[in-house]
């Protein structure tokens, strides 16, 4: 064990170091390095972190992406602190493979830019650097930050209710950076200089207890960024953790605040669990917490996870279960298919309200798709081309249920670029509901044999407007083609100048 008498530092600092040793029981080579870290932090008036030396945690450099390691080492050799931060440390601590590797440092964004020629500085609210590598890989490097001293609302607004963070470029220390993060399990750092894990916020203990807990008061943290409520549920579903009682209570009180968040951010949070294979459990927690009702009330509201199979919510969760099953097998699912699976229960409800499905003609189906998909896409801020593709997939899905690849009319379907996405939707629906299994198997086989692989894109057909209705262009719809003048533009006859 390290003894304070062997340290060359001042007595006041030695006391802090010996206290750290007494708590964490460091020994051997690691304690000398740890002493230096603790002296630095104590001399700045900071609290001493819990430090796990290499022998006490499972993170190995062999598990870290090689390009992320290059970034860490270059920052370290240049004299900067270089930590692996956030979700990558959490995933490595729990034996999972991180989706990406983020780096934290005390280097400023422009210093990072000068150090890496293959980088660019991005962001307004949150300035950070992207280090670009071959194959489109990006390693995100952010400067340590702290919570702004005063959180102010928009100009002209006053009051304590508006805690939304709109500017976050106040640089700080590693401890301050850890304290401003959302959850304790995301506040862990891996130091490339010592191969140790630094914990300023109690994240290691919460990983051991399998608890999702905010750093600080959840009522304040969720008002600062309401998307954190969605993330709390996702982490609990993904890691099979429990949310702490104060987190659950805060979400129940503030679930309507999530509608204040930027639509693209919310849409990304809605799609991410579906892409990665834990959509069913995440949406179940969102439903129980009232977040799904606040964002997508069409899907059934609170308690939808326990809804009957015949309802929109019951069908949604059956589809999500099948999506997760396919992702667990490594099957890639197009984004248009995921969105179509989300919207399909709403479309079915709208069709039922219009009468029996068998009596709905093509024109009526197009009207229903316009009335259901367009409002949802607008609320989720989906790109126009994606909105059109989703409507194509849903419309083609309906045709696939009554057509087989050998039928004469199948030739028109084979020329559609969204056929694969529609067949994937039909396959999910067949497994979720038990209906159209024969049709799904036939179309899956046809697609595997190359049907529709060389299709060209086509505009979504315009729905016929009912008599007396005012026609409005659909979001992302094509403007009517301008009539072309025959014979080209007329030219004025050239008048030759009179000879002088």
Secondary structure, DSSP 8 states (H G I E B T S, - for coil): ---GGG--S-HHHHHHHHHHHHHH---HHHHHHHHHHHHHHHHTT----EEE-GGGS---GGGS-HHHHHHHHHHHHTT--EEEETHHHHHHHTT---S--EEEESS-HHHHHHH-TTEEEE-SSS-EEEEE-GGG-EEEEEE-B---SS---STT--SSS---------B--HHHHHHTSSBGGG-EEEETTTTEEEESSSHHHHHHHTEE-BSS-HHHHHHH-THHHHHHHHHHHHHT-EE-HHHHHHHHHHGGGGGGS-HHHHHHHHHHHHHHT-HHHHHHHHHHHTHHHHH-GGG--TTGGG--TTSHHHHHHHHHHHHHHHHHTT----HHHHHHHHHHHHHHHHHHHHS-GGG--HHHHHHHHHHHHHHHHHHHT--HHHHHHHHHHHHHHHHHHT--TTSTTHHHHHTBTTHHHHHHHHHHHHHHHS-SHHHHHHHHHHHHTTTTTT-B----------TT------TT---------TT-------------
